[in-house]
Amino acid sequence: MHGVCGAFGGLAVGIFGQKWLGGLGGVAMMSQLIGTLLAIGIAVVGGLVVYGALKATMGIRLSQEDEFRGADLSIHKISANSDDSMF
């Protein structure tokens, strides 16, 4: 979600900065596109490196039993819902 909004913001500067759309000008759409694509590439590579390192060293999945119980109970030792809730 944040990446999509950030990519749109990067491209929107190039689009709405044009004089013919009421902007001040001086913004090149191609440089905004290249910068946005580079930022996406850096984020993807960085995410792969970080999650790859975590997966290789300590794992990023819960056991099947912990998945069944849920992360709130398994990791944080708290319930996601109060016992009083009437759903």
Buried (B, 14 or more C-beta within 10 A) or exposed (E): EEEEEBBEEBBEBBEEBBEEEEBEEEBEEEEBBEBBEEBBEEBEEEEEEEEEEEEEEEEEEBEEEEEEEBEEEBEEEEEEEEEEEEE
